[in-house]
Amino acid sequence: PSHKLPKLWSITSQYYRGIIAFHLYREGEGEEWFDEGKKMLQKFEHLAKLSSTNSFQSKFLLLQAESYASSCEIINAKMVFEASIKSARDHGCINDQGLAFECYGKFLASIV
């Protein structure tokens, strides 16, 4: 039933909360932000598995890339940022694609 599904505003809020949490962690704001980001990553992993339209795949991949970036897994982060960008493009999610490009650019600038 539709009353058991999360509301769109809640999903969007959790998505941005995860991205922001990983960014705050990398800015040195504390371990609790990494934990919060991982919690949001797990939620989107679950949503991506449940979705038959792959509408959550690019969001999950972007959160996963942010997690790798926060764990200093540079090669994995690059691969998954690129996968997120491709997934968003392939599914017509231009806002997600733009955000993925922005996050990827910030990540690349941080490792130079």
BELCORGI-V771247 format. One record per helix or strand of 3 or more residues. SS is the DSSP state (~ for helix, > for strand). FROM is the first residue (numbers start at 0). TO is the last residue. If there is no record, write none. Layout:
ss:SS from:FROM to:TO
ss:SS from:FROM to:TO
This chain:
ss:~ from:1 to:3
ss:~ from:7 to:25
ss:~ from:30 to:49
ss:~ from:56 to:69
ss:~ from:73 to:89
ss:~ from:93 to:110
